[in-house]
Amino acid sequence: MTQSTCVIAGGGPAGAMLALLLARAGVQVTLLEKHADFLRDFRGDTIHPSTLQILDELGLAEEFHRMPHRKVDKLTLKTDDSTTRIADLSRLPGKYRYIAFVPQWDFLNLLTEAAGRHPNFRLVMEAEVHGVIREGDAVRGVRYRDPSGEHELRADLTVAADGRHSDVRRAAGLVPVEHGAPMDVVWFRLPRRSDDPDGTFLRVSAGHLMVSINRESYWQLAYVIPKGGFDDLRSRGIEALREPVARLLPHLADRVDLIVGFEDVSVLSVALNRLRRWHRPGLLVIGDAAHAMSPVFGVGINLAVQDAVAAANLLGGPLAAGAEIPESLLARVQRRRVPPTVVTQFAQRAVQNLLIRPALSARSRPVRMPHDLTRVPVLAPLARRFVGLGVLPEHVESPVFSHPV
């Protein structure tokens, strides 16, 4: 059995950012990631201005921008007969006025490599957490397995950042409240050519909805289907996917045959939920484990990062000082992060009901919108701040007690 001041289950955005911030504060922290590397088929690759600002505060913005990325400052919705500009981030206040599209594995490598410059940080890959260590009502660490066998790791604080299907959350008996989602998402990619359109946009038609993301050398494409509808799509054969792609995005019609079969796609089962309680004695739940977000607005990574910053701001000092962490302090993290979570999920549910649900029904027409929402008074500045900065954006206030080696 080994010991750490803090153990974090899950090396996604929330876990990796929290590990970096705590290591920076001088806390002995162990990050457990169940995969062998970060090179998985992540969907959440949108780094918003709120996260760019945090990277800037950590001195990582220049390193981040050296990675291959694409900047997008205008968000567009295209229907069968019109185009609507829905947000213009170039008018945001502050230094960062765009969304950066970066593969999530590059982002996670950036964070964990920065954390690794501190001697009190340990990253364990291929470490699958499957249970918690209990002392009465309190959680005192985790049980995990890796290629060398079964292990126990005791800790003063355990953090569940292991995603929407969190094993730690389940082991602690915490069950999220489901708020529902009308869709799932089929993800795939097709080559991009130099004469293709340049932008990233949302394409809506009666019965169909797609997201098209320009990745320079290829298109990352999301075909939105009714909830639980993938088996039906697959039963109709691969042409049932190729045909709407070619019709909605005519510039790709000459290459949809490159979608050979359904083995070339991945499916995201969309969930929208949150815990009523994010903590137990000795345990804190953050990120998707605390609140699964809809892909609407692409804010999932950024909400997770904000959770981590808030947690580090409140817990970094006490953990570094060796103080016992009362559950009341963990409850403060939840109180800090619940309002932005609730507001964001409310907005996501509104978009799901007003735009996505009608779009997925062939019998109804999508909501008609003005050609340029960025010129609508009050709504335009609210929309760009909401998408770019979020609700109650956090800033790094955690202490810096250790120095990189």
Helices and strands as residue ranges (DSSP letters): E 2-9, H 13-24, E 29-33, E 46-47, H 49-57, H 61-66, E 70-72, E 74-78, E 83-88, G 89-91, E 99-101, H 104-115, E 121-125, E 128-135, E 138-146, E 149-160, H 167-171, E 177-178, E 183-191, E 201-205, E 208-214, E 218-226, H 230-235, H 239-248, G 250-258, G 262-264, E 266-268, E 273-274, E 279-280, E 283-285, G 287-289, G 296-298, H 300-320, H 327-351, I 352-356, H 357-359, G 373-375, H 379-388
